[in-house]
């Protein structure tokens, strides 16, 4: 499935806000490598527009981005790199359950104030491009620059947006994997897949796109129990398997199956099974 994150308005709004604050551009490159142009051409720096005005320069920009994305996909880490023309760019890879869905990119800035020393390096890097050097110089000295702490903050901000993208897309992928006309089926599937996590009625309802009251009402109607009761029974079932077939401590098992404390685990376990976890463990297979 090709996830069209770029179509979502919030990413376009995000780019506009970031551009207004820092003069920095962002883009979304989907899993197939397609750029979705969150950044209008006029937001690109004048320097980069000059570079990309030539076929050779534009192709070199594309190759730089592709190399960075491949490294980001392979490592799972942010790639902060210097492009072919000496500017700084970054790629933030996004994954859902280990599957790469695309990258957020940001850049077209320097890590220090523009200088003649660095401009000479830029001229060497772009020597093969048919550009007006005086014009390029003027554009270079108008480049935005971010000191290391600001660059770190920028990457943190972009990463946070990436986490929001992942959260949104995870929910969409989940909903598409079940019949949306059967919300209780979806709720049960979600709880069974995430029983080890801290779950609540609001969180479960949000994941399946229904109200909290609808979730509780429909769940009771279809299963004759509540979502939390169903979740606890499922967790206890998993706990029994671990108690009787492993050497794990009760505290370790409580944590693995999603109980927030050992006393709560003991209480719920006794209520559902009529015995304590310790008694259950004595029945373990030898």
C-alpha positions as CSV (number, residue, x, y, z in Angstrom):
1,X,0.0,0.0,0.0
2,X,1.4,3.4,-0.9
3,X,0.7,5.8,2.0
4,X,0.1,9.3,0.6
5,X,1.1,11.2,3.7
6,X,1.9,14.3,1.6
7,X,-1.8,14.8,0.8
8,X,-2.5,15.6,4.4
9,X,-2.9,19.3,4.9
10,X,-1.0,19.4,8.2
11,X,2.3,18.6,6.5
12,X,1.9,21.5,4.2
13,X,1.0,23.8,7.1
14,X,4.0,22.4,9.0
15,X,6.3,23.4,6.2
16,X,4.9,26.9,6.0
17,X,5.4,27.4,9.7
18,X,8.9,26.1,9.7
19,X,9.8,28.3,6.7
20,X,8.4,31.4,8.4
21,X,10.4,30.6,11.6
22,X,13.8,29.6,10.1
23,X,13.7,30.2,6.4
24,X,14.3,26.4,6.1
25,X,12.5,24.2,3.6
26,X,11.0,20.7,4.1
27,X,9.7,18.0,1.8
28,X,8.1,14.5,2.0
29,X,9.6,11.7,-0.1
30,X,7.3,8.7,-0.1
31,X,8.4,5.0,0.1
32,X,8.7,4.8,-3.7
33,X,11.1,7.8,-3.8
34,X,8.6,10.3,-5.1
35,X,9.0,13.9,-3.9
36,X,5.7,15.6,-3.0
37,X,6.8,19.2,-3.1
38,X,5.6,20.5,0.3
39,X,8.0,23.3,-0.5
40,X,7.0,25.6,-3.3
41,X,9.9,26.6,-5.6
42,X,9.9,30.2,-4.3
43,X,10.7,29.0,-0.8
44,X,14.0,27.4,-2.0
45,X,17.0,29.6,-1.4
46,X,18.1,31.7,-4.3
47,X,21.4,29.8,-4.2
48,X,19.7,26.5,-4.6
49,X,17.4,27.8,-7.3
50,X,20.5,28.8,-9.2
51,X,22.1,25.4,-8.8
52,X,18.9,23.6,-9.8
53,X,18.4,25.9,-12.8
54,X,20.9,23.7,-14.7
55,X,20.1,20.1,-15.6
56,X,23.5,19.0,-14.2
57,X,23.0,20.8,-11.0
58,X,19.4,19.6,-10.5
59,X,20.4,16.0,-11.2
60,X,23.3,16.2,-8.7
61,X,20.7,17.5,-6.1
62,X,18.5,14.5,-6.8
63,X,21.5,12.1,-6.5
64,X,22.6,13.6,-3.2
65,X,19.1,13.1,-1.7
66,X,18.8,9.6,-3.0
67,X,22.1,8.6,-1.4
68,X,21.1,10.1,1.9
69,X,17.7,8.4,1.9
70,X,19.4,5.0,1.2
71,X,21.7,5.5,4.1
72,X,18.8,6.6,6.3
73,X,16.8,3.5,5.3
74,X,19.7,1.2,6.0
75,X,20.6,2.7,9.4
76,X,17.2,3.8,10.6
77,X,19.0,7.0,11.7
78,X,18.7,10.7,10.7
79,X,21.3,11.6,8.0
80,X,22.7,15.2,8.3
81,X,25.0,15.7,5.3
82,X,26.6,18.2,3.0
83,X,25.1,18.2,-0.5
84,X,27.1,18.3,-3.8
85,X,27.1,22.1,-3.7
86,X,28.3,22.4,-0.1
87,X,24.9,23.1,1.6
88,X,23.6,21.2,4.6
89,X,20.6,18.9,4.3
90,X,19.0,16.3,6.5
91,X,16.8,13.2,5.9
92,X,14.6,11.7,8.7
93,X,13.4,8.2,7.8
94,X,10.0,7.0,9.0
95,X,9.1,3.3,9.7
96,X,5.9,1.6,10.7
97,X,6.5,-1.8,12.4
98,X,9.9,-2.0,10.6
99,X,8.5,-1.1,7.2
100,X,9.9,2.0,5.6
101,X,7.1,4.4,4.5
102,X,9.2,7.5,3.5
103,X,11.3,10.3,4.7
104,X,11.0,13.9,5.8
105,X,13.8,16.1,4.4
106,X,14.9,19.5,5.5
107,X,17.9,21.7,4.6
108,X,19.4,24.3,2.3
109,X,21.3,26.0,5.1
110,X,24.8,26.3,6.5
111,X,26.2,25.4,10.0
112,X,28.2,28.6,10.3
113,X,28.0,32.1,8.9
114,X,28.8,32.4,5.1
115,X,32.5,33.1,4.6
116,X,34.8,33.6,1.6
117,X,36.8,30.5,2.7
118,X,33.7,28.3,2.4
119,X,32.5,30.1,-0.8
120,X,35.8,29.1,-2.5
121,X,35.1,25.5,-1.6
122,X,31.6,25.9,-3.0
123,X,33.0,27.3,-6.2
124,X,35.2,24.2,-6.6
125,X,32.3,21.9,-5.9
126,X,30.2,23.6,-8.6
127,X,32.9,24.4,-11.1
128,X,31.3,22.2,-13.8
129,X,28.1,24.2,-13.7
130,X,27.6,27.1,-16.1
131,X,26.7,29.7,-13.5
132,X,27.4,33.4,-13.1
133,X,29.9,33.4,-10.2
134,X,29.1,36.9,-9.1
135,X,25.4,36.1,-9.0
136,X,26.2,32.8,-7.1
137,X,28.3,34.7,-4.6
138,X,25.5,37.1,-3.8
139,X,23.1,34.3,-3.3
140,X,25.6,32.3,-1.2
141,X,26.0,35.2,1.2
142,X,22.3,35.4,1.8
143,X,22.1,31.7,2.8
144,X,20.5,31.0,6.2
145,X,22.7,29.4,8.8
146,X,22.0,27.6,12.0
147,X,24.5,27.1,14.8
148,X,24.8,23.5,16.1
149,X,22.3,23.9,18.9
150,X,19.7,25.4,16.6
151,X,20.4,22.7,14.0
152,X,19.8,20.1,16.8
153,X,16.6,21.8,17.7
154,X,15.4,21.8,14.1
155,X,16.1,18.1,13.7
156,X,14.2,17.4,17.0
157,X,11.3,19.4,15.7
158,X,11.2,17.6,12.4
159,X,11.5,14.2,14.2
160,X,8.5,15.1,16.4
161,X,6.5,15.8,13.3
162,X,7.7,12.4,11.9
163,X,6.4,10.7,15.0
164,X,3.0,12.3,14.5
165,X,3.0,11.0,10.9
166,X,3.8,7.5,12.1
167,X,1.1,7.6,14.7
168,X,-1.5,8.8,12.2
169,X,-0.4,6.3,9.5
170,X,-0.3,3.4,12.0
171,X,-3.9,4.0,12.8
172,X,-4.9,4.2,9.1
173,X,-3.0,1.0,8.4
174,X,-4.7,-0.7,11.3
175,X,-8.1,0.4,10.3
176,X,-7.6,-0.8,6.7
177,X,-6.5,-4.2,8.0
178,X,-9.9,-4.8,9.6
179,X,-13.5,-4.4,8.6
180,X,-14.3,-0.8,9.7
181,X,-18.0,-1.7,9.8
182,X,-17.1,-4.0,12.8
183,X,-15.6,-1.6,15.4
184,X,-15.7,-4.2,18.2
185,X,-13.8,-6.6,16.1
186,X,-11.3,-3.9,15.4
187,X,-11.1,-3.0,19.2
188,X,-10.4,-6.7,20.1
189,X,-7.8,-7.0,17.4
190,X,-6.1,-3.8,18.7
191,X,-6.1,-4.9,22.3
192,X,-4.8,-8.4,21.4
193,X,-1.9,-6.9,19.4
194,X,-1.1,-4.2,22.1
195,X,-2.0,-6.0,25.4
196,X,1.5,-5.4,26.8
197,X,1.2,-1.6,26.5
198,X,-0.6,0.8,28.7
199,X,-4.1,0.9,27.3
200,X,-7.2,2.9,28.2
201,X,-10.8,3.4,26.9
202,X,-9.9,6.8,25.4
203,X,-6.8,5.3,23.6
204,X,-8.7,2.2,22.3
205,X,-11.6,4.4,21.1
206,X,-9.3,6.8,19.3
207,X,-7.5,3.9,17.5
208,X,-10.7,2.5,16.1
209,X,-12.2,5.9,15.4
210,X,-15.3,5.8,17.6
211,X,-16.3,7.7,20.7
212,X,-15.6,6.3,24.2
213,X,-19.3,5.9,25.0
214,X,-19.9,4.1,21.7
215,X,-17.0,1.7,22.4
216,X,-18.3,0.8,25.8
217,X,-21.9,0.4,24.7
218,X,-21.2,-1.6,21.6
219,X,-18.6,-3.8,23.4
220,X,-21.0,-4.6,26.2
221,X,-23.8,-5.3,23.7
222,X,-21.7,-7.7,21.5
223,X,-19.5,-9.4,24.1
224,X,-21.5,-9.1,27.3
225,X,-18.4,-7.7,29.0
226,X,-16.5,-4.4,29.1
227,X,-13.3,-3.6,27.1
228,X,-11.2,-3.5,30.2
229,X,-12.6,-6.8,31.4
230,X,-11.8,-8.4,28.0
231,X,-8.3,-6.9,28.1
232,X,-7.6,-8.2,31.6
233,X,-8.8,-11.7,30.7
234,X,-6.6,-11.7,27.7
235,X,-3.6,-10.5,29.7
236,X,-4.3,-13.2,32.4
237,X,-4.4,-15.9,29.7
238,X,-1.0,-14.8,28.4
239,X,0.3,-14.6,32.0
240,X,-0.9,-18.2,32.7
241,X,1.1,-19.4,29.7
242,X,4.3,-17.6,31.0
243,X,3.8,-18.8,34.6
244,X,3.4,-22.4,33.6
245,X,6.0,-22.6,30.9
246,X,8.8,-20.2,31.8
247,X,11.1,-19.4,34.8
248,X,10.2,-15.7,34.7
249,X,9.4,-14.0,38.0
250,X,5.8,-12.9,38.6
251,X,7.0,-9.3,38.5
252,X,8.6,-9.8,35.1
253,X,5.4,-11.5,33.8
254,X,3.2,-8.7,35.2
255,X,5.2,-6.2,33.2
256,X,5.3,-8.3,30.0
257,X,1.5,-8.7,29.9
258,X,0.7,-5.0,30.6
259,X,0.0,-4.7,34.3
260,X,1.4,-1.6,35.8
261,X,2.2,-3.1,39.2
262,X,2.6,-6.5,40.8
263,X,-0.2,-5.9,43.4
264,X,-2.6,-5.0,40.6
265,X,-1.5,-8.1,38.7
266,X,-2.1,-10.3,41.8
267,X,-5.5,-8.8,42.4
268,X,-6.8,-9.1,38.8
269,X,-5.3,-12.6,38.4
270,X,-7.0,-13.9,41.6
271,X,-10.3,-12.3,40.6
272,X,-10.3,-14.0,37.2
273,X,-8.8,-17.4,38.0
274,X,-9.6,-17.8,41.7
275,X,-6.0,-18.4,42.6
276,X,-2.8,-16.4,43.0
277,X,0.0,-16.3,40.3
278,X,2.2,-18.2,42.8
279,X,-0.2,-21.1,43.1
280,X,-0.6,-21.1,39.3
281,X,3.2,-21.3,38.9
282,X,3.3,-24.5,41.0
283,X,1.4,-26.1,38.2
284,X,4.1,-25.4,35.6
285,X,5.2,-28.1,33.2
286,X,8.4,-29.7,34.4
